[in-house]
Amino acid sequence: MSDHIVIVGSGFAAYQLVKSIRKLDTATAITAITVVTADNGDDYAKPDLSHVFSRQQTASDLIKQSATEFAQANAITLLNNTRVEAIDSTGKQLDYVNKSSKGTLQYSKLVLATGAQAFVPPFTGNAADEVITLNSLTEYAANQDKIAAAKSVLVLGAGLIGTEIAMDLSIAGKQVTLTDKATHIMPSLLPEILSASVYQTMAEHGVVLKLGQTVDSIHRHHQQLIAQTSDGQHTEYDVIIAAMGLKSNITLAKQAGLTIQQGIVIDSHLQTSHPDIYALGDCAEMDGQVRAFLQPTMLSAMALAKTLTGNPTPVNLPNSLIKAKTPWFPLSLSGQTTRKDTKWEIIKTESGYIAKAFDPQTNNLLGFVASHDQQSSAFPLLRQLQ
């Protein structure tokens, strides 16, 4: 069998890999690539989903290239709206099904770029299944009209995505409530002193913040959704959106017998426990971490493209710069920003914050957060990180 790379998934990771492979291909040696995806396969910028409301964008506005255009531009075979049912790692083939047919696809190398799905707890109540998630263009397309018509919105989850969505909805004129069992905003990214400043800013802009609380049940009463929170209150909303974190899509990998933990376990070459199967993006776990940000995915895709085209290349993931799309309180951060034993140096100026986290023993820089106009300090600080 001639070399044939099959990629499962059509998100940022999958399409970044396709583009990286094509950059390495020569005119006389074009690698055969087939992409199989359960979605439509359109190429879009997923981070833009965080500010579609204030920009009054529809799902179609976010598409950079249609599925057909992307396939033609990158000389790939695209099986869209197609679900992979099983992987035979011994026979190096997969079974797929779509509306019109079932089939089997042979591969020489297989890449799982199956991404992640939004986590939604098992709420009680007759409207528990009406909670919206916005982790893909397909999900937004299915719910955009409902959100556009809503006047009041409850956002579940005060992490990065939930905070971005809450701000954007408020800018769009919605009455927004943000709730989380955590007691402060973006608890996995910000020290409490900066989280408190973000909290104050959001409150000043009219966002209702219910932190340190959980939603126990969701019921529908006529046109309204009623959420009962752990403080005993019952509040009506038009729409409820869950942004409570992501779970790696590992079902296929588990069926194929690959090693999985939080995600699909890979080594420095992005190889799974099977030598001809690789994993990339939000579904992949390296050194005990799922690195669900753009920079590590881009670097991983470039390294994997070299490996798949005959030049085995390990990926070296440096500290990633995270840029929060929080318009009222723009942030850039990196490193260890929530360790309890760090020594913080925080400078507040009229143009924003610069917060540096140091190791109390060695005084080495461990992490930093820069806000507003002080974000220009981010790249020099990034170079100083261990």
WOSUL-V997658 format. One record per residue. N is the residue number from 1. RES is the residue in one letter. SS is DSSP state (h for helix, s for strand, l for the rest). PHI is phi as a letter, one per 30 degrees, with the letter a starting at -180 (* if undefined). PSI is psi in radians with two decimals (NA if undefined). Layout:
{{N RES SS PHI PSI} {N RES SS PHI PSI}}
This chain:
{{1 M l * 2.27} {2 S l d 2.81} {3 D l e 2.24} {4 H s b 1.94} {5 I s c 2.21} {6 V s c 2.27} {7 I s c 2.24} {8 V s c 2.00} {9 G l k 2.71} {10 S l b 0.45} {11 G l d -2.87} {12 F h e -0.78} {13 A h d -0.83} {14 A h d -0.83} {15 Y h d -0.50} {16 Q h d -0.65} {17 L h d -0.78} {18 V h e -0.85} {19 K h d -0.68} {20 S h d -0.69} {21 I h d -0.77} {22 R h d -0.54} {23 K h d -0.48} {24 L h d -0.36} {25 D l d 2.62} {26 T s c 2.92} {27 A l d -0.45} {28 T l c -0.13} {29 A s b 1.45} {30 I l c 2.12} {31 T l d 2.31} {32 A s d 2.16} {33 I s b 2.30} {34 T s b 2.27} {35 V s c 2.23} {36 V s c 2.17} {37 T l b 2.47} {38 A l d -0.30} {39 D l d -3.09} {40 N l d -0.48} {41 G l j 0.17} {42 D l d 2.57} {43 D s c 2.11} {44 Y s b 2.88} {45 A l c 1.82} {46 K h e -0.68} {47 P h e -0.41} {48 D h d -0.26} {49 L h d -0.33} {50 S h d -0.29} {51 H h b 0.61} {52 V l d -0.48} {53 F l d -0.82} {54 S l d -0.46} {55 R l d -0.07} {56 Q l h 0.81} {57 Q l c 2.48} {58 T l c 3.00} {59 A h e -0.69} {60 S h d -0.47} {61 D h d -0.41} {62 L h d -0.20} {63 I s d 2.13} {64 K s d -0.71} {65 Q s b 2.40} {66 S l d 2.88} {67 A h e -0.75} {68 T h d -0.77} {69 E h d -0.74} {70 F h d -0.77} {71 A h d -0.76} {72 Q h d -0.75} {73 A h d -0.52} {74 N l c 0.19} {75 A l h 0.94} {76 I l b 2.79} {77 T s c 2.20} {78 L s c 2.08} {79 L s c 1.59} {80 N l c 2.93} {81 N l h 0.70} {82 T l b 2.29} {83 R s c 2.29} {84 V s d 2.17} {85 E s c -0.58} {86 A s a 2.65} {87 I s c 2.24} {88 D s c 1.67} {89 S l d -0.45} {90 T l d -0.80} {91 G l d -0.08} {92 K l h 0.98} {93 Q s a 2.81} {94 L s b 2.65} {95 D s c 2.38} {96 Y s b 2.83} {97 V s b 2.46} {98 N l b -3.00} {99 K l d -0.52} {100 S l c -0.32} {101 S l a 2.93} {102 K s c 2.66} {103 G s a 3.04} {104 T s b 2.40} {105 L s b 2.18} {106 Q s d 2.60} {107 Y l b 2.71} {108 S l c -0.67} {109 K s b 2.41} {110 L s c 2.33} {111 V s c 2.15} {112 L s c 1.95} {113 A l b 0.98} {114 T l d -0.07} {115 G l i -2.65} {116 A s b 2.82} {117 Q s c 2.66} {118 A s d 2.40} {119 F l d 2.21} {120 V l b 2.07} {121 P l d 2.80} {122 P l d 1.40} {123 F l d 2.66} {124 T s c 2.87} {125 G l j 2.77} {126 N l d -0.05} {127 A l b 0.36} {128 A h e -0.52} {129 D h d 0.08} {130 E h c 0.06} {131 V l d 2.28} {132 I s c 2.49} {133 T l b 2.66} {134 L l b 0.92} {135 N l c 0.08} {136 S l a 2.86} {137 L h d -0.64} {138 T h d -0.74} {139 E h d -0.70} {140 Y h d -0.73} {141 A h e -0.65} {142 A h d -0.38} {143 N h b 0.00} {144 Q h d -0.67} {145 D h d -0.71} {146 K h d -0.73} {147 I h d -0.70} {148 A h d -0.63} {149 A h d -0.26} {150 A l d 2.52} {151 K l c -0.59} {152 S s b 2.37} {153 V s b 2.34} {154 L s c 2.17} {155 V s c 2.15} {156 L s c 2.00} {157 G l j 2.00} {158 A l c 0.52} {159 G l d -2.83} {160 L h d -0.92} {161 I h d -0.77} {162 G h d -0.69} {163 T h d -0.73} {164 E h d -0.81} {165 I h d -0.73} {166 A h d -0.77} {167 M h d -0.77} {168 D h d -0.71} {169 L h d -0.69} {170 S h d -0.73} {171 I h d -0.58} {172 A l d 0.00} {173 G l j 0.16} {174 K l d 2.65} {175 Q s d 1.97} {176 V s c 2.37} {177 T s c 2.32} {178 L s c 2.19} {179 T s b 2.66} {180 D s a 2.61} {181 K l d -0.38} {182 A l d 2.75} {183 T l c -0.03} {184 H l b 2.86} {185 I l d 2.45} {186 M l h 1.03} {187 P l d -0.43} {188 S l d -0.03} {189 L l b -0.55} {190 L l c 2.48} {191 P l d 2.71} {192 E h d -0.55} {193 I h d -0.67} {194 L h d -0.63} {195 S h e -0.67} {196 A h d -0.62} {197 S h d -0.69} {198 V h d -0.74} {199 Y h e -0.86} {200 Q h d -0.73} {201 T h d -0.76} {202 M h d -0.71} {203 A h d -0.68} {204 E h d -0.46} {205 H l c 0.11} {206 G l j 0.05} {207 V l d 2.28} {208 V s d 2.16} {209 L s c 2.13} {210 K s b 1.51} {211 L s c 2.79} {212 G l i 0.41} {213 Q l b 2.76} {214 T l b 2.75} {215 V s c 2.15} {216 D s c -0.59} {217 S s a 2.73} {218 I s b 2.10} {219 H s b 2.66} {220 R s c 2.33} {221 H s b 1.78} {222 H l h -2.05} {223 Q l c -0.02} {224 Q s c 2.58} {225 L s c 2.32} {226 I s c 2.05} {227 A s c 2.22} {228 Q s c 2.14} {229 T s c 2.92} {230 S l d -0.19} {231 D l d 0.08} {232 G l j -0.06} {233 Q l d 2.57} {234 H s c 2.08} {235 T s b 2.44} {236 E s c 2.46} {237 Y s b 2.74} {238 D l d -0.64} {239 V s b 2.53} {240 I s b 2.20} {241 I s c 2.27} {242 A s c 2.18} {243 A l b 1.11} {244 M l c 0.35} {245 G l j 3.05} {246 L s b 2.63} {247 K s c 2.20} {248 S s e 2.43} {249 N l d 1.80} {250 I l c 0.13} {251 T h e -0.83} {252 L h d -0.75} {253 A h d -0.69} {254 K h d -0.73} {255 Q h d -0.60} {256 A l d -0.07} {257 G l i 0.32} {258 L l d 2.75} {259 T l d 2.22} {260 I s b 2.61} {261 Q l b -1.93} {262 Q l d -0.69} {263 G l b -2.89} {264 I s d 2.07} {265 V s d 2.23} {266 I s b 2.79} {267 D l c -2.92} {268 S l d -0.26} {269 H l c 0.17} {270 L l i 0.34} {271 Q s d 2.39} {272 T l d -2.91} {273 S l d -0.13} {274 H l c 2.30} {275 P l d -0.36} {276 D l c 0.19} {277 I s b 2.29} {278 Y s b 2.85} {279 A s b 2.59} {280 L l b 2.46} {281 G h j -2.61} {282 D h d -0.25} {283 C h c -0.16} {284 A s c 2.50} {285 E s b 2.10} {286 M s b 2.29} {287 D l h 0.67} {288 G l i 0.14} {289 Q s b 2.48} {290 V l c 1.97} {291 R l c 1.49} {292 A l c 0.96} {293 F l b 2.87} {294 L h d -0.79} {295 Q h e -0.89} {296 P h d -0.56} {297 T h d -0.74} {298 M h d -0.82} {299 L h d -0.68} {300 S h d -0.71} {301 A h d -0.72} {302 M h d -0.72} {303 A h d -0.74} {304 L h d -0.62} {305 A h e -0.73} {306 K h d -0.76} {307 T h d -0.78} {308 L h d -0.34} {309 T l c 0.35} {310 G l j 0.09} {311 N l b 1.45} {312 P l e 2.13} {313 T l b 2.02} {314 P l d 2.65} {315 V l c 2.38} {316 N l c 1.88} {317 L l c 1.94} {318 P l d -3.13} {319 N l d 2.32} {320 S l c 2.49} {321 L l c 2.12} {322 I s c 2.17} {323 K s c 2.04} {324 A s d 2.24} {325 K l d 1.12} {326 T l c 1.56} {327 P l e -0.56} {328 W l d -0.34} {329 F l a 1.22} {330 P l d 2.43} {331 L s b 2.52} {332 S s b 2.33} {333 L s a 2.83} {334 S s a 2.83} {335 G s i -2.74} {336 Q l c 1.74} {337 T l c 0.03} {338 T l b 0.19} {339 R l d 2.41} {340 K l d -0.42} {341 D l c 0.22} {342 T s d 2.75} {343 K s c 2.09} {344 W s c 2.42} {345 E s b 1.96} {346 I s b 2.15} {347 I s c 2.16} {348 K s c 2.19} {349 T s b 3.10} {350 E l d -0.37} {351 S l c 0.14} {352 G s k -3.04} {353 Y s c 2.57} {354 I s b 2.01} {355 A s c 2.19} {356 K s c 2.34} {357 A s c 2.19} {358 F s c 2.61} {359 D s d 2.17} {360 P l d -0.35} {361 Q l d -0.82} {362 T l c -0.25} {363 N l i 0.30} {364 N l d 2.57} {365 L s d 2.18} {366 L s c -0.51} {367 G s a 3.01} {368 F s a 2.77} {369 V s b 2.28} {370 A s b 2.41} {371 S s b 2.81} {372 H h h -2.31} {373 D h d -0.22} {374 Q h d -0.03} {375 Q h d -0.27} {376 S h d -0.31} {377 S h d -0.13} {378 A h d -0.85} {379 F h d -0.74} {380 P h e -0.67} {381 L h d -0.64} {382 L h d -0.66} {383 R h d -0.38} {384 Q h d -0.26} {385 L l d 2.57} {386 Q l d NA}}
